[in-house]
Amino acid sequence: MSIETLEQIMAVLVTAGLVAGNFLMFTPWRDGVDPRQRQPESVMPQNESVSFHIARGGHSAGDRHP
């Protein structure tokens, strides 16, 4: 077996190992749960005190601004 053939075989094995490693590490559903089945999360916070604070102009009763 020539050196070139050995290099080609090793290149194929290394490439296959890298592809398999990436698949196992970065597949989103590797824990058995497909993330596409989840409900989308809201980007806006659902905290009422935040909207009340904004509605009052951004100032609360404890602020010491005139």
Steps between C-alpha positions, in 0.01 A plus 500: 500500500644835398522806724250688281237228546557499876464880508171480308361234734600704804346816350171317445502365857583838652229672293243236597594544865463877484162477329375246755630713789328813368177311451504361853601827667286747307180313417233699687289196587780281635308482830204336325287816478458675167517877571262567211220343707524763779276803523675824396606712795390861521772760450323765706498462880161421651566705815220752569720724717724570199208625288365702795843658552524593133143632494584741785783653300777281631496645852391326816382648830842438656692707244649822634483693174301826496 
